Amino acid sequence: MSEGHYKLRRLVISYVIMIISILIITFLSLLPWQAFGLLSIVGMDKIYHVAAFSCLAFPLPLVRPRLIKWVFLGVIVFGGFIELIQQFFGRQASLLDFIANGIGAIIGVTFARLIGFWAFGSDNFNIANNEPIKDD
């Protein structure tokens, strides 16, 4: 396979992982708390939010660094939307949950970029534009 096929394959896999993550996060976020049983330790839900939104924000910026800003913004909007609609499913919206979602998004995109630098390599990378610096 050519390099283009590998890039496309990584991109498709990243999108599939993100879609599956969105479905899982949506399902779990809209379940009533009684369904969680012992997992509902006070304060632990913030760790779950950070972990879930880190996983959501991670795959696409790993293979497409140019999309890091859009992925971050999309994950934040998704987290806010989930918090707003929870009231219709017997849950409560929480500003702290929204903040935890944002922290998770920051961690996810940051780790994606750091691992992307390492795995796909580039010593000449312009972080401000998320594009490789062209040598002339």
N, CA, C and O atoms as CSV, one atom per row, in Angstrom:
chain,resi,resn,atom,element,x,y,z
A,1,MET,N,N,0.833,-1.183,0.000
A,1,MET,CA,C,0.000,0.000,0.000
A,1,MET,C,C,0.874,1.241,0.000
A,1,MET,O,O,1.980,1.235,0.542
A,2,SER,N,N,0.375,2.297,-0.607
A,2,SER,CA,C,1.125,3.542,-0.671
A,2,SER,C,C,0.938,4.330,0.632
A,2,SER,O,O,0.080,4.016,1.456
A,3,GLU,N,N,1.763,5.351,0.782
A,3,GLU,CA,C,1.689,6.210,1.968
A,3,GLU,C,C,0.319,6.871,2.077
A,3,GLU,O,O,-0.197,7.043,3.181
A,4,GLY,N,N,-0.276,7.245,0.944
A,4,GLY,CA,C,-1.603,7.854,0.936
A,4,GLY,C,C,-2.676,6.939,1.499
A,4,GLY,O,O,-3.585,7.392,2.195
A,5,HIS,N,N,-2.570,5.639,1.197
A,5,HIS,CA,C,-3.529,4.679,1.740
A,5,HIS,C,C,-3.402,4.563,3.252
A,5,HIS,O,O,-4.408,4.463,3.954
A,6,TYR,N,N,-2.167,4.576,3.760
A,6,TYR,CA,C,-1.958,4.497,5.199
A,6,TYR,C,C,-2.514,5.728,5.904
A,6,TYR,O,O,-3.110,5.610,6.974
A,7,LYS,N,N,-2.326,6.904,5.318
A,7,LYS,CA,C,-2.852,8.131,5.908
A,7,LYS,C,C,-4.372,8.107,5.935
A,7,LYS,O,O,-4.986,8.466,6.940
A,8,LEU,N,N,-4.983,7.679,4.822
A,8,LEU,CA,C,-6.432,7.586,4.755
A,8,LEU,C,C,-6.957,6.572,5.767
A,8,LEU,O,O,-7.970,6.804,6.426
A,9,ARG,N,N,-6.273,5.474,5.878
A,9,ARG,CA,C,-6.675,4.423,6.816
A,9,ARG,C,C,-6.637,4.940,8.257
A,9,ARG,O,O,-7.560,4.688,9.032
A,10,ARG,N,N,-5.560,5.668,8.621
A,10,ARG,CA,C,-5.464,6.238,9.969
A,10,ARG,C,C,-6.581,7.250,10.201
A,10,ARG,O,O,-7.148,7.309,11.292
A,11,LEU,N,N,-6.897,8.039,9.192
A,11,LEU,CA,C,-7.947,9.037,9.318
A,11,LEU,C,C,-9.315,8.373,9.536
A,11,LEU,O,O,-10.081,8.795,10.403
A,12,VAL,N,N,-9.610,7.358,8.762
A,12,VAL,CA,C,-10.887,6.645,8.892
A,12,VAL,C,C,-10.989,5.997,10.265
A,12,VAL,O,O,-12.034,6.070,10.912
A,13,ILE,N,N,-9.921,5.371,10.707
A,13,ILE,CA,C,-9.919,4.744,12.033
A,13,ILE,C,C,-10.149,5.794,13.113
A,13,ILE,O,O,-10.881,5.540,14.069
A,14,SER,N,N,-9.541,6.960,12.979
A,14,SER,CA,C,-9.726,8.033,13.953
A,14,SER,C,C,-11.178,8.494,14.009
A,14,SER,O,O,-11.729,8.691,15.091
A,15,TYR,N,N,-11.796,8.664,12.844
A,15,TYR,CA,C,-13.204,9.057,12.806
A,15,TYR,C,C,-14.101,7.986,13.429
A,15,TYR,O,O,-15.032,8.313,14.165
A,16,VAL,N,N,-13.834,6.731,13.146
A,16,VAL,CA,C,-14.637,5.643,13.712
A,16,VAL,C,C,-14.520,5.636,15.233
A,16,VAL,O,O,-15.520,5.485,15.935
A,17,ILE,N,N,-13.300,5.799,15.743
A,17,ILE,CA,C,-13.095,5.835,17.196
A,17,ILE,C,C,-13.842,7.009,17.813
A,17,ILE,O,O,-14.448,6.875,18.876
A,18,MET,N,N,-13.799,8.155,17.150
A,18,MET,CA,C,-14.515,9.325,17.678
A,18,MET,C,C,-16.023,9.109,17.685
A,18,MET,O,O,-16.694,9.479,18.649
A,19,ILE,N,N,-16.555,8.526,16.644
A,19,ILE,CA,C,-17.999,8.282,16.573
A,19,ILE,C,C,-18.431,7.298,17.651
A,19,ILE,O,O,-19.449,7.503,18.312
A,20,ILE,N,N,-17.665,6.239,17.829
A,20,ILE,CA,C,-17.971,5.269,18.880
A,20,ILE,C,C,-17.882,5.933,20.250
A,20,ILE,O,O,-18.721,5.680,21.115
A,21,SER,N,N,-16.881,6.776,20.456
A,21,SER,CA,C,-16.737,7.498,21.723
A,21,SER,C,C,-17.928,8.412,21.975
A,21,SER,O,O,-18.433,8.481,23.095
A,22,ILE,N,N,-18.376,9.111,20.944
A,22,ILE,CA,C,-19.542,9.990,21.080
A,22,ILE,C,C,-20.768,9.184,21.498
A,22,ILE,O,O,-21.513,9.601,22.386
A,23,LEU,N,N,-20.978,8.044,20.870
A,23,LEU,CA,C,-22.135,7.212,21.211
A,23,LEU,C,C,-22.064,6.707,22.648
A,23,LEU,O,O,-23.060,6.742,23.371
A,24,ILE,N,N,-20.899,6.243,23.057
A,24,ILE,CA,C,-20.741,5.727,24.420
A,24,ILE,C,C,-20.922,6.849,25.444
A,24,ILE,O,O,-21.637,6.679,26.431
A,25,ILE,N,N,-20.280,7.991,25.211
A,25,ILE,CA,C,-20.391,9.110,26.148
A,25,ILE,C,C,-21.836,9.591,26.238
A,25,ILE,O,O,-22.331,9.862,27.332
A,26,THR,N,N,-22.511,9.697,25.105
A,26,THR,CA,C,-23.910,10.135,25.110
A,26,THR,C,C,-24.768,9.158,25.902
A,26,THR,O,O,-25.568,9.577,26.739
A,27,PHE,N,N,-24.614,7.875,25.652
A,27,PHE,CA,C,-25.406,6.858,26.354
A,27,PHE,C,C,-25.165,6.934,27.862
A,27,PHE,O,O,-26.116,6.983,28.643
A,28,LEU,N,N,-23.903,6.945,28.268
A,28,LEU,CA,C,-23.592,6.952,29.698
A,28,LEU,C,C,-23.973,8.263,30.371
A,28,LEU,O,O,-24.349,8.275,31.543
A,29,SER,N,N,-23.879,9.364,29.637
A,29,SER,CA,C,-24.213,10.668,30.216
A,29,SER,C,C,-25.705,10.847,30.429
A,29,SER,O,O,-26.120,11.661,31.254
A,30,LEU,N,N,-26.510,10.103,29.700
A,30,LEU,CA,C,-27.959,10.273,29.812
A,30,LEU,C,C,-28.627,9.198,30.661
A,30,LEU,O,O,-29.837,9.250,30.885
A,31,LEU,N,N,-27.847,8.215,31.141
A,31,LEU,CA,C,-28.401,7.217,32.054
A,31,LEU,C,C,-28.686,7.854,33.412
A,31,LEU,O,O,-27.927,8.714,33.859
A,32,PRO,N,N,-29.774,7.443,34.077
A,32,PRO,CA,C,-30.007,7.933,35.443
A,32,PRO,C,C,-28.892,7.438,36.376
A,32,PRO,O,O,-28.346,6.355,36.165
A,33,TRP,N,N,-28.557,8.214,37.391
A,33,TRP,CA,C,-27.463,7.851,38.296
A,33,TRP,C,C,-27.688,6.515,38.995
A,33,TRP,O,O,-26.718,5.837,39.335
A,34,GLN,N,N,-28.932,6.121,39.217
A,34,GLN,CA,C,-29.208,4.859,39.892
A,34,GLN,C,C,-28.646,3.679,39.113
A,34,GLN,O,O,-28.365,2.633,39.699
A,35,ALA,N,N,-28.479,3.827,37.806
A,35,ALA,CA,C,-27.964,2.741,36.973
A,35,ALA,C,C,-26.486,2.474,37.228
A,35,ALA,O,O,-25.981,1.413,36.860
A,36,PHE,N,N,-25.779,3.425,37.856
A,36,PHE,CA,C,-24.345,3.268,38.062
A,36,PHE,C,C,-23.996,2.523,39.339
A,36,PHE,O,O,-22.885,2.008,39.458
A,37,GLY,N,N,-24.907,2.452,40.290
A,37,GLY,CA,C,-24.666,1.700,41.515
A,37,GLY,C,C,-23.420,2.162,42.251
A,37,GLY,O,O,-23.321,3.322,42.649
A,38,LEU,N,N,-22.471,1.255,42.431
A,38,LEU,CA,C,-21.266,1.554,43.204
A,38,LEU,C,C,-20.319,2.516,42.498
A,38,LEU,O,O,-19.430,3.079,43.138
A,39,LEU,N,N,-20.487,2.715,41.212
A,39,LEU,CA,C,-19.597,3.609,40.478
A,39,LEU,C,C,-19.878,5.080,40.764
A,39,LEU,O,O,-19.141,5.955,40.310
A,40,SER,N,N,-20.938,5.352,41.512
A,40,SER,CA,C,-21.320,6.742,41.756
A,40,SER,C,C,-20.725,7.276,43.055
A,40,SER,O,O,-21.432,7.918,43.832
A,41,ILE,N,N,-19.462,7.030,43.302
A,41,ILE,CA,C,-18.774,7.577,44.462
A,41,ILE,C,C,-18.706,9.091,44.287
A,41,ILE,O,O,-18.453,9.580,43.186
A,42,VAL,N,N,-18.928,9.826,45.359
A,42,VAL,CA,C,-18.961,11.285,45.294
A,42,VAL,C,C,-17.635,11.822,44.746
A,42,VAL,O,O,-16.565,11.496,45.260
A,43,GLY,N,N,-17.718,12.643,43.707
A,43,GLY,CA,C,-16.543,13.250,43.108
A,43,GLY,C,C,-15.874,12.422,42.024
A,43,GLY,O,O,-15.136,12.965,41.201
A,44,MET,N,N,-16.117,11.126,42.008
A,44,MET,CA,C,-15.490,10.257,41.002
A,44,MET,C,C,-15.997,10.573,39.606
A,44,MET,O,O,-15.292,10.347,38.623
A,45,ASP,N,N,-17.213,11.092,39.511
A,45,ASP,CA,C,-17.761,11.367,38.186
A,45,ASP,C,C,-16.931,12.400,37.428
A,45,ASP,O,O,-16.910,12.383,36.197
A,46,LYS,N,N,-16.248,13.297,38.135
A,46,LYS,CA,C,-15.401,14.285,37.449
A,46,LYS,C,C,-14.217,13.595,36.772
A,46,LYS,O,O,-13.800,13.991,35.684
A,47,ILE,N,N,-13.685,12.577,37.411
A,47,ILE,CA,C,-12.590,11.802,36.810
A,47,ILE,C,C,-13.101,11.064,35.572
A,47,ILE,O,O,-12.398,10.968,34.567
A,48,TYR,N,N,-14.321,10.548,35.650
A,48,TYR,CA,C,-14.916,9.877,34.491
A,48,TYR,C,C,-15.083,10.862,33.334
A,48,TYR,O,O,-14.818,10.524,32.180
A,49,HIS,N,N,-15.525,12.082,33.650
A,49,HIS,CA,C,-15.698,13.102,32.613
A,49,HIS,C,C,-14.359,13.439,31.949
A,49,HIS,O,O,-14.264,13.490,30.723
A,50,VAL,N,N,-13.338,13.665,32.760
A,50,VAL,CA,C,-12.015,13.996,32.214
A,50,VAL,C,C,-11.518,12.856,31.329
A,50,VAL,O,O,-11.032,13.092,30.223
A,51,ALA,N,N,-11.639,11.625,31.811
A,51,ALA,CA,C,-11.156,10.469,31.041
A,51,ALA,C,C,-11.930,10.311,29.731
A,51,ALA,O,O,-11.329,10.105,28.677
A,52,ALA,N,N,-13.248,10.407,29.795
A,52,ALA,CA,C,-14.071,10.211,28.602
A,52,ALA,C,C,-13.790,11.276,27.543
A,52,ALA,O,O,-13.640,10.954,26.364
A,53,PHE,N,N,-13.719,12.524,27.952
A,53,PHE,CA,C,-13.519,13.592,26.976
A,53,PHE,C,C,-12.076,13.668,26.496
A,53,PHE,O,O,-11.810,14.187,25.411
A,54,SER,N,N,-11.141,13.155,27.294
A,54,SER,CA,C,-9.764,13.016,26.803
A,54,SER,C,C,-9.722,11.999,25.669
A,54,SER,O,O,-9.091,12.221,24.636
A,55,CYS,N,N,-10.400,10.890,25.884
A,55,CYS,CA,C,-10.452,9.848,24.843
A,55,CYS,C,C,-11.161,10.348,23.592
A,55,CYS,O,O,-10.770,10.003,22.477
A,56,LEU,N,N,-12.189,11.151,23.766
A,56,LEU,CA,C,-12.920,11.687,22.618
A,56,LEU,C,C,-12.060,12.660,21.813
A,56,LEU,O,O,-12.095,12.652,20.582
A,57,ALA,N,N,-11.297,13.490,22.500
A,57,ALA,CA,C,-10.516,14.526,21.821
A,57,ALA,C,C,-9.187,14.016,21.267
A,57,ALA,O,O,-8.516,14.747,20.538
A,58,PHE,N,N,-8.795,12.816,21.583
A,58,PHE,CA,C,-7.464,12.315,21.241
A,58,PHE,C,C,-7.261,11.855,19.797
A,58,PHE,O,O,-6.282,12.280,19.184
A,59,PRO,N,N,-8.125,11.010,19.210
A,59,PRO,CA,C,-7.744,10.328,17.961
A,59,PRO,C,C,-7.536,11.219,16.739
A,59,PRO,O,O,-6.549,11.049,16.025
A,60,LEU,N,N,-8.426,12.148,16.486
A,60,LEU,CA,C,-8.328,12.923,15.248
A,60,LEU,C,C,-7.133,13.879,15.223
A,60,LEU,O,O,-6.437,13.929,14.209
A,61,PRO,N,N,-6.862,14.637,16.283
A,61,PRO,CA,C,-5.657,15.491,16.248
A,61,PRO,C,C,-4.351,14.693,16.159
A,61,PRO,O,O,-3.318,15.225,15.754
A,62,LEU,N,N,-4.406,13.442,16.533
A,62,LEU,CA,C,-3.215,12.610,16.426
A,62,LEU,C,C,-2.780,12.463,14.977
A,62,LEU,O,O,-1.590,12.540,14.672
A,63,VAL,N,N,-3.740,12.252,14.081
A,63,VAL,CA,C,-3.406,12.027,12.674
A,63,VAL,C,C,-3.642,13.262,11.795
A,63,VAL,O,O,-3.126,13.326,10.680
A,64,ARG,N,N,-4.400,14.223,12.272
A,64,ARG,CA,C,-4.670,15.459,11.534
A,64,ARG,C,C,-4.466,16.665,12.445
A,64,ARG,O,O,-5.440,17.233,12.939
A,65,PRO,N,N,-3.224,17.062,12.673
A,65,PRO,CA,C,-2.961,18.167,13.607
A,65,PRO,C,C,-3.616,19.484,13.204
A,65,PRO,O,O,-3.864,20.331,14.062
A,66,ARG,N,N,-3.898,19.671,11.931
A,66,ARG,CA,C,-4.545,20.915,11.493
A,66,ARG,C,C,-5.952,21.057,12.057
A,66,ARG,O,O,-6.491,22.162,12.111
A,67,LEU,N,N,-6.544,19.950,12.474
A,67,LEU,CA,C,-7.917,19.986,12.980
A,67,LEU,C,C,-7.997,20.149,14.498
A,67,LEU,O,O,-9.086,20.081,15.067
A,68,ILE,N,N,-6.866,20.360,15.154
A,68,ILE,CA,C,-6.842,20.370,16.613
A,68,ILE,C,C,-7.788,21.418,17.200
A,68,ILE,O,O,-8.479,21.140,18.180
A,69,LYS,N,N,-7.828,22.604,16.622
A,69,LYS,CA,C,-8.695,23.665,17.144
A,69,LYS,C,C,-10.164,23.302,16.967
A,69,LYS,O,O,-10.977,23.536,17.861
A,70,TRP,N,N,-10.505,22.731,15.815
A,70,TRP,CA,C,-11.900,22.360,15.538
A,70,TRP,C,C,-12.345,21.185,16.391
A,70,TRP,O,O,-13.483,21.146,16.858
A,71,VAL,N,N,-11.459,20.239,16.592
A,71,VAL,CA,C,-11.795,19.100,17.455
A,71,VAL,C,C,-12.015,19.587,18.882
A,71,VAL,O,O,-12.990,19.206,19.530
A,72,PHE,N,N,-11.115,20.422,19.365
A,72,PHE,CA,C,-11.252,20.956,20.722
A,72,PHE,C,C,-12.578,21.696,20.874
A,72,PHE,O,O,-13.322,21.460,21.826
A,73,LEU,N,N,-12.870,22.592,19.932
A,73,LEU,CA,C,-14.122,23.349,19.983
A,73,LEU,C,C,-15.334,22.414,19.911
A,73,LEU,O,O,-16.295,22.585,20.661
A,74,GLY,N,N,-15.289,21.438,19.018
A,74,GLY,CA,C,-16.402,20.490,18.887
A,74,GLY,C,C,-16.632,19.675,20.145
A,74,GLY,O,O,-17.776,19.431,20.527
A,75,VAL,N,N,-15.555,19.250,20.792
A,75,VAL,CA,C,-15.683,18.464,22.024
A,75,VAL,C,C,-16.276,19.328,23.140
A,75,VAL,O,O,-17.102,18.854,23.920
A,76,ILE,N,N,-15.856,20.593,23.216
A,76,ILE,CA,C,-16.412,21.508,24.226
A,76,ILE,C,C,-17.905,21.729,23.986
A,76,ILE,O,O,-18.700,21.675,24.924
A,77,VAL,N,N,-18.283,21.975,22.742
A,77,VAL,CA,C,-19.705,22.182,22.413
A,77,VAL,C,C,-20.505,20.917,22.716
A,77,VAL,O,O,-21.598,20.997,23.275
A,78,PHE,N,N,-19.972,19.756,22.355
A,78,PHE,CA,C,-20.645,18.490,22.637
A,78,PHE,C,C,-20.843,18.318,24.144
A,78,PHE,O,O,-21.921,17.920,24.585
A,79,GLY,N,N,-19.811,18.615,24.933
A,79,GLY,CA,C,-19.914,18.496,26.392
A,79,GLY,C,C,-20.976,19.423,26.959
A,79,GLY,O,O,-21.729,19.036,27.853
A,80,GLY,N,N,-21.040,20.649,26.441
A,80,GLY,CA,C,-22.065,21.581,26.884
A,80,GLY,C,C,-23.463,21.125,26.499
A,80,GLY,O,O,-24.402,21.240,27.287
A,81,PHE,N,N,-23.596,20.609,25.291
A,81,PHE,CA,C,-24.889,20.095,24.831
A,81,PHE,C,C,-25.368,18.942,25.711
A,81,PHE,O,O,-26.533,18.892,26.103
A,82,ILE,N,N,-24.462,18.024,26.013
A,82,ILE,CA,C,-24.824,16.889,26.870
A,82,ILE,C,C,-25.294,17.382,28.237
A,82,ILE,O,O,-26.289,16.893,28.773
A,83,GLU,N,N,-24.572,18.353,28.794
A,83,GLU,CA,C,-24.961,18.883,30.105
A,83,GLU,C,C,-26.346,19.536,30.047
A,83,GLU,O,O,-27.131,19.410,30.986
A,84,LEU,N,N,-26.642,20.225,28.956
A,84,LEU,CA,C,-27.932,20.897,28.847
A,84,LEU,C,C,-29.097,19.931,28.686
A,84,LEU,O,O,-30.172,20.174,29.234
A,85,ILE,N,N,-28.911,18.845,27.948
A,85,ILE,CA,C,-30.040,17.931,27.714
A,85,ILE,C,C,-30.208,16.891,28.813
A,85,ILE,O,O,-31.198,16.160,28.812
A,86,GLN,N,N,-29.271,16.804,29.750
A,86,GLN,CA,C,-29.400,15.819,30.824
A,86,GLN,C,C,-30.671,16.007,31.644
A,86,GLN,O,O,-31.214,15.032,32.164
A,87,GLN,N,N,-31.151,17.229,31.766
A,87,GLN,CA,C,-32.355,17.482,32.560
A,87,GLN,C,C,-33.583,16.761,32.010
A,87,GLN,O,O,-34.535,16.513,32.749
A,88,PHE,N,N,-33.570,16.426,30.735
A,88,PHE,CA,C,-34.698,15.719,30.134
A,88,PHE,C,C,-34.617,14.211,30.353
A,88,PHE,O,O,-35.520,13.475,29.955
A,89,PHE,N,N,-33.548,13.756,30.977
A,89,PHE,CA,C,-33.339,12.326,31.211
A,89,PHE,C,C,-33.154,12.014,32.687
A,89,PHE,O,O,-32.534,11.012,33.043
A,90,GLY,N,N,-33.691,12.873,33.545
A,90,GLY,CA,C,-33.620,12.626,34.981
A,90,GLY,C,C,-32.267,12.931,35.595
A,90,GLY,O,O,-31.961,12.449,36.686
A,91,ARG,N,N,-31.464,13.710,34.923
A,91,ARG,CA,C,-30.149,14.106,35.438
A,91,ARG,C,C,-30.132,15.617,35.594
A,91,ARG,O,O,-31.085,16.299,35.219
A,92,GLN,N,N,-29.044,16.137,36.150
A,92,GLN,CA,C,-28.906,17.578,36.316
A,92,GLN,C,C,-27.701,18.079,35.544
A,92,GLN,O,O,-26.670,17.410,35.468
A,93,ALA,N,N,-27.845,19.272,34.970
A,93,ALA,CA,C,-26.694,19.920,34.339
A,93,ALA,C,C,-25.765,20.398,35.447
A,93,ALA,O,O,-26.217,20.826,36.509
A,94,SER,N,N,-24.465,20.320,35.191
A,94,SER,CA,C,-23.497,20.713,36.206
A,94,SER,C,C,-22.357,21.498,35.557
A,94,SER,O,O,-21.738,21.041,34.595
A,95,LEU,N,N,-22.095,22.677,36.098
A,95,LEU,CA,C,-20.979,23.477,35.613
A,95,LEU,C,C,-19.655,22.753,35.861
A,95,LEU,O,O,-18.748,22.822,35.032
A,96,LEU,N,N,-19.539,22.062,36.992
A,96,LEU,CA,C,-18.308,21.325,37.287
A,96,LEU,C,C,-18.087,20.177,36.299
A,96,LEU,O,O,-16.951,19.887,35.922
A,97,ASP,N,N,-19.164,19.534,35.888
A,97,ASP,CA,C,-19.032,18.493,34.857
A,97,ASP,C,C,-18.556,19.109,33.543
A,97,ASP,O,O,-17.698,18.543,32.866
A,98,PHE,N,N,-19.106,20.256,33.185
A,98,PHE,CA,C,-18.697,20.942,31.961
A,98,PHE,C,C,-17.224,21.323,32.019
A,98,PHE,O,O,-16.504,21.176,31.032
A,99,ILE,N,N,-16.775,21.810,33.168
A,99,ILE,CA,C,-15.360,22.153,33.340
A,99,ILE,C,C,-14.498,20.897,33.226
A,99,ILE,O,O,-13.440,20.924,32.599
A,100,ALA,N,N,-14.950,19.799,33.832
A,100,ALA,CA,C,-14.214,18.528,33.735
A,100,ALA,C,C,-14.142,18.062,32.279
A,100,ALA,O,O,-13.116,17.538,31.844
A,101,ASN,N,N,-15.226,18.251,31.529
A,101,ASN,CA,C,-15.222,17.911,30.099
A,101,ASN,C,C,-14.161,18.731,29.365
A,101,ASN,O,O,-13.422,18.200,28.536
A,102,GLY,N,N,-14.091,20.020,29.671
A,102,GLY,CA,C,-13.103,20.900,29.039
A,102,GLY,C,C,-11.676,20.510,29.387
A,102,GLY,O,O,-10.796,20.531,28.527
A,103,ILE,N,N,-11.446,20.157,30.635
A,103,ILE,CA,C,-10.113,19.701,31.047
A,103,ILE,C,C,-9.746,18.434,30.292
A,103,ILE,O,O,-8.609,18.273,29.850
A,104,GLY,N,N,-10.715,17.535,30.146
A,104,GLY,CA,C,-10.477,16.312,29.380
A,104,GLY,C,C,-10.138,16.610,27.933
A,104,GLY,O,O,-9.250,15.980,27.359
A,105,ALA,N,N,-10.840,17.571,27.338
A,105,ALA,CA,C,-10.560,17.946,25.943
A,105,ALA,C,C,-9.146,18.508,25.811
A,105,ALA,O,O,-8.436,18.186,24.858
A,106,ILE,N,N,-8.742,19.338,26.757
A,106,ILE,CA,C,-7.382,19.896,26.734
A,106,ILE,C,C,-6.347,18.781,26.840
A,106,ILE,O,O,-5.363,18.767,26.100
A,107,ILE,N,N,-6.569,17.858,27.754
A,107,ILE,CA,C,-5.624,16.744,27.927
A,107,ILE,C,C,-5.573,15.892,26.667
A,107,ILE,O,O,-4.492,15.509,26.221
A,108,GLY,N,N,-6.729,15.594,26.092
A,108,GLY,CA,C,-6.781,14.754,24.895
A,108,GLY,C,C,-6.035,15.340,23.717
A,108,GLY,O,O,-5.227,14.653,23.091
A,109,VAL,N,N,-6.293,16.605,23.404
A,109,VAL,CA,C,-5.616,17.203,22.242
A,109,VAL,C,C,-4.130,17.416,22.517
A,109,VAL,O,O,-3.310,17.310,21.606
A,110,THR,N,N,-3.783,17.713,23.757
A,110,THR,CA,C,-2.369,17.901,24.102
A,110,THR,C,C,-1.587,16.599,23.948
A,110,THR,O,O,-0.518,16.580,23.339
A,111,PHE,N,N,-2.119,15.522,24.497
A,111,PHE,CA,C,-1.440,14.233,24.352
A,111,PHE,C,C,-1.399,13.781,22.897
A,111,PHE,O,O,-0.420,13.176,22.461
A,112,ALA,N,N,-2.454,14.070,22.149
A,112,ALA,CA,C,-2.456,13.709,20.726
A,112,ALA,C,C,-1.317,14.405,19.995
A,112,ALA,O,O,-0.622,13.785,19.190
A,113,ARG,N,N,-1.124,15.682,20.269
A,113,ARG,CA,C,-0.042,16.404,19.603
A,113,ARG,C,C,1.323,15.908,20.043
A,113,ARG,O,O,2.217,15.740,19.213
A,114,LEU,N,N,1.496,15.673,21.335
A,114,LEU,CA,C,2.792,15.192,21.822
A,114,LEU,C,C,3.128,13.825,21.241
A,114,LEU,O,O,4.257,13.592,20.810
A,115,ILE,N,N,2.170,12.938,21.227
A,115,ILE,CA,C,2.400,11.605,20.662
A,115,ILE,C,C,2.549,11.700,19.148
A,115,ILE,O,O,3.332,10.960,18.552
A,116,GLY,N,N,1.803,12.606,18.523
A,116,GLY,CA,C,1.936,12.818,17.085
A,116,GLY,C,C,3.327,13.274,16.698
A,116,GLY,O,O,3.884,12.817,15.700
A,117,PHE,N,N,3.891,14.180,17.494
A,117,PHE,CA,C,5.278,14.614,17.240
A,117,PHE,C,C,6.218,13.428,17.296
A,117,PHE,O,O,7.094,13.262,16.447
A,118,TRP,N,N,6.015,12.602,18.319
A,118,TRP,CA,C,6.904,11.472,18.531
A,118,TRP,C,C,6.697,10.383,17.468
A,118,TRP,O,O,7.666,9.887,16.892
A,119,ALA,N,N,5.454,10.016,17.211
A,119,ALA,CA,C,5.157,8.884,16.331
A,119,ALA,C,C,5.333,9.212,14.851
A,119,ALA,O,O,5.889,8.417,14.092
A,120,PHE,N,N,4.859,10.381,14.450
A,120,PHE,CA,C,4.889,10.710,13.032
A,120,PHE,C,C,6.026,11.655,12.701
A,120,PHE,O,O,6.284,11.957,11.536
A,121,GLY,N,N,6.702,12.118,13.743
A,121,GLY,CA,C,7.940,12.865,13.632
A,121,GLY,C,C,7.890,14.176,12.916
A,121,GLY,O,O,7.401,14.284,11.792
A,122,SER,N,N,8.400,15.161,13.581
A,122,SER,CA,C,8.705,16.434,12.962
A,122,SER,C,C,9.392,17.288,14.001
A,122,SER,O,O,8.787,17.690,14.994
A,123,ASP,N,N,10.655,17.561,13.764
A,123,ASP,CA,C,11.372,18.477,14.638
A,123,ASP,C,C,11.047,19.908,14.257
A,123,ASP,O,O,11.195,20.822,15.068
A,124,ASN,N,N,10.605,20.102,13.023
A,124,ASN,CA,C,10.273,21.439,12.520
A,124,ASN,C,C,8.764,21.576,12.450
A,124,ASN,O,O,8.163,21.373,11.395
A,125,PHE,N,N,8.155,21.923,13.573
A,125,PHE,CA,C,6.708,22.011,13.617
A,125,PHE,C,C,6.310,23.340,14.221
A,125,PHE,O,O,6.764,23.694,15.309
A,126,ASN,N,N,5.458,24.083,13.517
A,126,ASN,CA,C,4.983,25.375,13.971
A,126,ASN,C,C,3.711,25.156,14.789
A,126,ASN,O,O,2.642,24.924,14.225
A,127,ILE,N,N,3.822,25.228,16.099
A,127,ILE,CA,C,2.686,24.940,16.972
A,127,ILE,C,C,1.569,25.960,16.777
A,127,ILE,O,O,0.394,25.605,16.870
A,128,ALA,N,N,1.908,27.206,16.512
A,128,ALA,CA,C,0.885,28.239,16.353
A,128,ALA,C,C,-0.051,27.935,15.191
A,128,ALA,O,O,-1.252,28.186,15.285
A,129,ASN,N,N,0.484,27.399,14.096
A,129,ASN,CA,C,-0.337,27.101,12.927
A,129,ASN,C,C,-0.644,25.622,12.776
A,129,ASN,O,O,-1.411,25.234,11.895
A,130,ASN,N,N,-0.053,24.792,13.627
A,130,ASN,CA,C,-0.224,23.345,13.541
A,130,ASN,C,C,0.146,22.816,12.167
A,130,ASN,O,O,-0.510,21.911,11.649
A,131,GLU,N,N,1.177,23.367,11.584
A,131,GLU,CA,C,1.626,22.934,10.270
A,131,GLU,C,C,3.140,22.782,10.289
A,131,GLU,O,O,3.827,23.495,11.021
A,132,PRO,N,N,3.661,21.866,9.494
A,132,PRO,CA,C,5.117,21.753,9.399
A,132,PRO,C,C,5.711,23.025,8.796
A,132,PRO,O,O,5.117,23.647,7.916
A,133,ILE,N,N,6.888,23.395,9.284
A,133,ILE,CA,C,7.614,24.552,8.734
A,133,ILE,C,C,8.318,24.100,7.477
A,133,ILE,O,O,9.020,23.089,7.475
A,134,LYS,N,N,8.129,24.846,6.416
A,134,LYS,CA,C,8.735,24.491,5.129
A,134,LYS,C,C,10.153,25.037,5.071
A,134,LYS,O,O,10.385,26.216,5.338
A,135,ASP,N,N,11.092,24.179,4.724
A,135,ASP,CA,C,12.483,24.600,4.530
A,135,ASP,C,C,12.658,25.092,3.118
A,135,ASP,O,O,12.297,24.393,2.171
A,136,ASP,N,N,13.198,26.272,2.955
A,136,ASP,CA,C,13.429,26.805,1.604
A,136,ASP,C,C,14.898,26.796,1.263
A,136,ASP,O,O,15.280,27.208,0.168
